[in-house]
Amino acid sequence: MRAIRLTTTRQRAAATAAATAAAVAALALAAAAPAAAISSYNSEPAPERTEVGALVVSHDHDEDPATPEQVDWVCSGTMIDRDTFLTAAHCTTDWPAGARFHVSLDQDVQAALDAAAGEHPGDPGAVAAAVAVEGTAHNHPGYPGPSSDTRDIAVVEVPADEMARRWDFTPATLPAAGQLDALGPAALDDAAFTVAGYGTQEARRGPGGHTHPGGGVRLKAPTDFNALNKAWVRVSMIGAQGNGGACYGDSGGPNFAAIGGERILVGTTITGDSPCYATNVAYRLDSPGARAFLAPYTDLP
C-alpha cells in the first residue's frame, strides 16, 4: 500500500505507466503525489482490520450529462469513531460536480462492486448502496498547502446506525497531541509499524512498460520507522528488510504503530516513491494542524 498518488486510485486494478504519469502530474498540483495500495511483498490479507475501509465514489466520468455515472473505489481510510471516516483530501477533491462519497468496510470491495454491478446493471445508485454507506466529505480548508504541510486530510461523515448495521468494527485510536515528538526517534525505531489499505501492488515490468496490478482487497504489511518531520512520519517499506508498504489506492489509509501495548493510528498514507518500493510518507495525526482539523468531527485524546 504505497503512498504516492491521489485520485490515481481511479486507475483501479491495473494502472498503466501512462496512467501513473498522469496521476503524478495531477498530484503535483497539490504539492505531493498521493498514495495507492499495499505492495505484494511481505503483505497479507487483513480481515481483522475491520476499521479500515475503502472510499467509494459515484461520479460522472466527465462533464457530459450524457455520460453514464460510474462507481469506483478510489482510496483507503479508517473509521476513527462510529460516524467518521478519515482519509486524504486529495481523494475527495477535483471530482465532477455531483460526485457522491461512500464508505465500505468490506474486505474485498472490488469483488463487491463487481457483484453489485451484475445485480443492478445500469443502476449506479443501487450499486453504490449495495456496497457502501453514503456520507458527506469535509476537506481541510487549507488544502493544498505547501510541501512542508500540504494539509492533505479529509473526513467523510457517515450515519453511525447504518455503519453499525452493516459492519462490526472498533474505531482506531488516535495519538495524543505531540505524541510522536514525545517518544522521539529511538522509541519510534523500536515500535512495530503496520500499513494497511486497498491499493495496488508495486510496479511490475511487462509488455508496454510498468503496471501496478491488483487493488481493491484490504491488505496489511509491516514497515519500519524512518524519519519524523513537522507534518510527516516517514516509514521504510524496503522488502529486503522484511517490510512491505503502500501503493496507488492506499492514499488516506492507516499507518499504525504499536506504542505502549496499544495500536495507535499515527498517520495516513499520502505519498511515496512511484514504483512503491522504498518509502511511505504519512500525514501525522498528532500534529497541531491535523488535530485542529479533526476536533470538530471526533473526540481527541
Secondary structure in CASP SS format (residue, H / E / C, confidence):
PFRMAT SS
TARGET T0000
AUTHOR 0000-0000-0000
METHOD secondary structure of the structure
MODEL  1
M C 1.00
R C 1.00
A C 1.00
I C 1.00
R C 1.00
L C 1.00
T H 1.00
T H 1.00
T H 1.00
R H 1.00
Q H 1.00
R C 1.00
A C 1.00
A C 1.00
A E 1.00
T E 1.00
A H 1.00
A H 1.00
A H 1.00
T H 1.00
A H 1.00
A H 1.00
A H 1.00
V H 1.00
A H 1.00
A H 1.00
L H 1.00
A H 1.00
L C 1.00
A C 1.00
A C 1.00
A C 1.00
A C 1.00
P C 1.00
A C 1.00
A E 1.00
A C 1.00
I C 1.00
S C 1.00
S C 1.00
Y C 1.00
N C 1.00
S C 1.00
E E 1.00
P E 1.00
A C 1.00
P C 1.00
E C 1.00
R C 1.00
T C 1.00
E C 1.00
V E 1.00
G E 1.00
A E 1.00
L E 1.00
V E 1.00
V E 1.00
S E 1.00
H E 1.00
D E 1.00
H C 1.00
D C 1.00
E C 1.00
D C 1.00
P C 1.00
A C 1.00
T C 1.00
P C 1.00
E E 1.00
Q E 1.00
V E 1.00
D E 1.00
W E 1.00
V E 1.00
C E 1.00
S E 1.00
G E 1.00
T E 1.00
M E 1.00
I E 1.00
D E 1.00
R C 1.00
D C 1.00
T E 1.00
F E 1.00
L E 1.00
T E 1.00
A C 1.00
A H 1.00
H H 1.00
C H 1.00
T C 1.00
T C 1.00
D C 1.00
W C 1.00
P C 1.00
A C 1.00
G C 1.00
A C 1.00
R E 1.00
F E 1.00
H E 1.00
V E 1.00
S E 1.00
L C 1.00
D C 1.00
Q C 1.00
D E 1.00
V H 1.00
Q H 1.00
A H 1.00
A H 1.00
L H 1.00
D H 1.00
A H 1.00
A H 1.00
A H 1.00
G H 1.00
E H 1.00
H C 1.00
P C 1.00
G C 1.00
D C 1.00
P H 1.00
G H 1.00
A H 1.00
V H 1.00
A H 1.00
A H 1.00
A H 1.00
V H 1.00
A C 1.00
V E 1.00
E E 1.00
G E 1.00
T E 1.00
A E 1.00
H E 1.00
N E 1.00
H C 1.00
P C 1.00
G C 1.00
Y C 1.00
P C 1.00
G C 1.00
P C 1.00
S C 1.00
S C 1.00
D C 1.00
T C 1.00
R C 1.00
D C 1.00
I C 1.00
A E 1.00
V E 1.00
V E 1.00
E E 1.00
V C 1.00
P C 1.00
A H 1.00
D H 1.00
E H 1.00
M H 1.00
A H 1.00
R H 1.00
R H 1.00
W C 1.00
D C 1.00
F C 1.00
T C 1.00
P C 1.00
A C 1.00
T E 1.00
L C 1.00
P C 1.00
A C 1.00
A C 1.00
G C 1.00
Q H 1.00
L H 1.00
D H 1.00
A H 1.00
L H 1.00
G H 1.00
P H 1.00
A H 1.00
A H 1.00
L H 1.00
D H 1.00
D H 1.00
A C 1.00
A C 1.00
F E 1.00
T E 1.00
V E 1.00
A E 1.00
G E 1.00
Y C 1.00
G C 1.00
T C 1.00
Q C 1.00
E C 1.00
A C 1.00
R E 1.00
R E 1.00
G E 1.00
P C 1.00
G C 1.00
G E 1.00
H E 1.00
T E 1.00
H E 1.00
P C 1.00
G C 1.00
G C 1.00
G C 1.00
V E 1.00
R C 1.00
L E 1.00
K E 1.00
A E 1.00
P E 1.00
T E 1.00
D E 1.00
F E 1.00
N E 1.00
A E 1.00
L E 1.00
N C 1.00
K C 1.00
A C 1.00
W E 1.00
V E 1.00
R E 1.00
V E 1.00
S E 1.00
M C 1.00
I C 1.00
G H 1.00
A H 1.00
Q H 1.00
G C 1.00
N C 1.00
G C 1.00
G C 1.00
A C 1.00
C C 1.00
Y E 1.00
G C 1.00
D C 1.00
S C 1.00
G C 1.00
G C 1.00
P E 1.00
N E 1.00
F E 1.00
A E 1.00
A E 1.00
I E 1.00
G C 1.00
G C 1.00
E E 1.00
R E 1.00
I E 1.00
L E 1.00
V E 1.00
G E 1.00
T E 1.00
T E 1.00
I E 1.00
T E 1.00
G E 1.00
D C 1.00
S C 1.00
P C 1.00
C C 1.00
Y C 1.00
A C 1.00
T E 1.00
N E 1.00
V E 1.00
A E 1.00
Y E 1.00
R E 1.00
L C 1.00
D C 1.00
S C 1.00
P H 1.00
G H 1.00
A H 1.00
R H 1.00
A H 1.00
F H 1.00
L H 1.00
A C 1.00
P C 1.00
Y C 1.00
T C 1.00
D C 1.00
L C 1.00
P C 1.00
END
